[in-house]
Amino acid sequence: MRAAWALAFVAVALTGTAVAQVPHAHGVARLDVTLEGRRLTLDFAAPLEDVLGFERRPANDKERAAFEAAAAYFKAGRALVASAAANCRVAEGNVEIEERGKGHFEWVARLAYDCKEPQEAREIDAPLLVRFKQIKRIEVRAVSAKGQSSARLTLTKRFFAL
């Protein structure tokens, strides 16, 4: 029981608040992963410029369209993909632009997947590294029934083992 409480505490600590408190660095994104039961939660944050090519709220139709296209890519579950054998489907997707101090904006995406075979969720692929070339690396922290882990993803190392 004590281990379950510890796992729950770490899961709460990683989801939501961890992404918001890390300093903003261009080229570096952050991903917090939590697998609890059938629910896989991915909290992703990156400098807005690395995703959209500008670091301010969209100011015209072209920029709003770029935001909507990138948001649809994330919400469809194409930016971060769990092992196919886990049979995960996006249950909830939220994308926001958050200000991190004067002139510093971040792309923040929170995705929750329902997995029919969560024990088969062995890795996360980050195809977003191919699409958003300004993101050079993703710092990953994860918690699951297996424990805590971390990794650094790059274009040549896109997979994170859960």
URGIFEN-V408198 format. One record per residue. SS is DSSP state (H for helix, E for strand, C for the rest). PHI is phi in degrees with one decimal (NA if undefined). PSI is psi as a letter, one per 40 degrees, with the letter a starting at -180 (999 if undefined). Layout:
ss=SS phi=PHI psi=PSI
ss=SS phi=PHI psi=PSI
This chain:
ss=C phi=NA psi=d
ss=H phi=-61.6 psi=d
ss=H phi=-63.7 psi=d
ss=H phi=-63.1 psi=d
ss=H phi=-64.4 psi=d
ss=H phi=-62.9 psi=d
ss=H phi=-62.3 psi=d
ss=H phi=-62.3 psi=d
ss=H phi=-61.2 psi=d
ss=H phi=-64.4 psi=d
ss=H phi=-60.5 psi=d
ss=H phi=-65.3 psi=d
ss=H phi=-64.5 psi=d
ss=H phi=-77.7 psi=d
ss=H phi=-86.4 psi=h
ss=H phi=87.1 psi=c
ss=H phi=-81.9 psi=d
ss=H phi=-63.0 psi=d
ss=H phi=-62.2 psi=d
ss=H phi=-73.4 psi=e
ss=H phi=-102.0 psi=e
ss=C phi=-86.2 psi=h
ss=C phi=-60.7 psi=i
ss=C phi=-79.6 psi=h
ss=C phi=-140.0 psi=h
ss=C phi=-62.6 psi=h
ss=C phi=87.8 psi=e
ss=E phi=-120.5 psi=h
ss=E phi=-112.0 psi=i
ss=E phi=-126.6 psi=i
ss=E phi=-136.9 psi=h
ss=E phi=-107.9 psi=h
ss=E phi=-117.9 psi=h
ss=E phi=-131.6 psi=h
ss=E phi=-118.7 psi=h
ss=E phi=-133.6 psi=h
ss=C phi=63.9 psi=b
ss=C phi=-92.8 psi=e
ss=E phi=-99.9 psi=h
ss=E phi=-107.8 psi=h
ss=E phi=-115.2 psi=h
ss=E phi=-122.1 psi=h
ss=E phi=-111.0 psi=h
ss=E phi=-120.2 psi=h
ss=E phi=-144.0 psi=i
ss=E phi=-151.0 psi=i
ss=E phi=-55.6 psi=h
ss=H phi=-56.3 psi=d
ss=H phi=-60.1 psi=d
ss=H phi=-70.1 psi=d
ss=H phi=-98.1 psi=d
ss=H phi=-104.4 psi=e
ss=C phi=89.6 psi=e
ss=C phi=-148.5 psi=i
ss=C phi=-120.2 psi=g
ss=C phi=-167.0 psi=i
ss=C phi=-64.4 psi=i
ss=C phi=-53.3 psi=h
ss=C phi=-111.6 psi=e
ss=C phi=-149.0 psi=i
ss=H phi=-61.5 psi=d
ss=H phi=-62.9 psi=d
ss=H phi=-68.8 psi=d
ss=H phi=-64.6 psi=d
ss=H phi=-65.3 psi=d
ss=H phi=-63.9 psi=d
ss=H phi=-61.6 psi=d
ss=H phi=-62.1 psi=d
ss=H phi=-65.8 psi=d
ss=H phi=-66.4 psi=d
ss=H phi=-62.9 psi=d
ss=H phi=-63.2 psi=d
ss=H phi=-59.8 psi=d
ss=H phi=-67.1 psi=d
ss=H phi=-63.8 psi=d
ss=C phi=-78.8 psi=e
ss=C phi=80.1 psi=f
ss=C phi=-94.6 psi=e
ss=C phi=-79.3 psi=d
ss=C phi=-134.6 psi=h
ss=E phi=-124.7 psi=h
ss=E phi=-82.3 psi=i
ss=C phi=-46.7 psi=h
ss=H phi=-58.7 psi=d
ss=H phi=-64.3 psi=d
ss=H phi=-74.6 psi=e
ss=C phi=53.8 psi=f
ss=E phi=-93.9 psi=h
ss=E phi=-128.0 psi=i
ss=E phi=-63.6 psi=h
ss=E phi=-98.6 psi=d
ss=E phi=-144.7 psi=i
ss=E phi=-143.6 psi=h
ss=E phi=-138.0 psi=h
ss=E phi=-128.5 psi=h
ss=E phi=-139.1 psi=i
ss=E phi=-106.7 psi=h
ss=E phi=-120.7 psi=h
ss=E phi=-84.0 psi=h
ss=C phi=-117.5 psi=f
ss=C phi=109.8 psi=i
ss=C phi=-56.3 psi=h
ss=C phi=79.9 psi=e
ss=C phi=-118.1 psi=h
ss=E phi=-119.9 psi=i
ss=E phi=-126.8 psi=i
ss=E phi=-86.4 psi=h
ss=E phi=-126.5 psi=h
ss=E phi=-124.0 psi=h
ss=E phi=-123.0 psi=h
ss=E phi=-122.1 psi=h
ss=E phi=-121.5 psi=h
ss=E phi=-112.7 psi=i
ss=E phi=-100.2 psi=h
ss=E phi=-113.1 psi=h
ss=C phi=-72.5 psi=d
ss=C phi=-126.8 psi=g
ss=H phi=-60.2 psi=d
ss=H phi=-65.5 psi=e
ss=H phi=-91.0 psi=e
ss=C phi=-75.8 psi=g
ss=C phi=-95.8 psi=d
ss=E phi=-156.8 psi=i
ss=E phi=-120.1 psi=h
ss=E phi=-99.8 psi=i
ss=C phi=-118.1 psi=g
ss=C phi=-63.1 psi=e
ss=H phi=-58.9 psi=d
ss=H phi=-65.6 psi=d
ss=H phi=-78.3 psi=d
ss=H phi=-76.4 psi=d
ss=C phi=-107.1 psi=g
ss=C phi=-64.7 psi=d
ss=C phi=-74.1 psi=e
ss=C phi=-82.9 psi=h
ss=C phi=-89.4 psi=d
ss=E phi=-154.3 psi=i
ss=E phi=-123.9 psi=h
ss=E phi=-88.7 psi=h
ss=E phi=-111.1 psi=h
ss=E phi=-129.1 psi=h
ss=E phi=-138.5 psi=i
ss=E phi=-141.2 psi=h
ss=E phi=-150.7 psi=a
ss=C phi=-62.2 psi=d
ss=C phi=-78.2 psi=e
ss=E phi=122.1 psi=a
ss=E phi=-103.8 psi=i
ss=E phi=-155.0 psi=i
ss=E phi=-149.7 psi=i
ss=E phi=-163.2 psi=i
ss=E phi=-123.0 psi=h
ss=E phi=-100.9 psi=i
ss=E phi=-138.9 psi=i
ss=C phi=-58.7 psi=d
ss=C phi=-90.3 psi=e
ss=E phi=-138.2 psi=g
ss=C phi=-87.1 psi=e
ss=E phi=-103.0 psi=h
ss=E phi=-116.2 psi=h
ss=E phi=-80.9 psi=h
ss=C phi=-83.8 psi=999
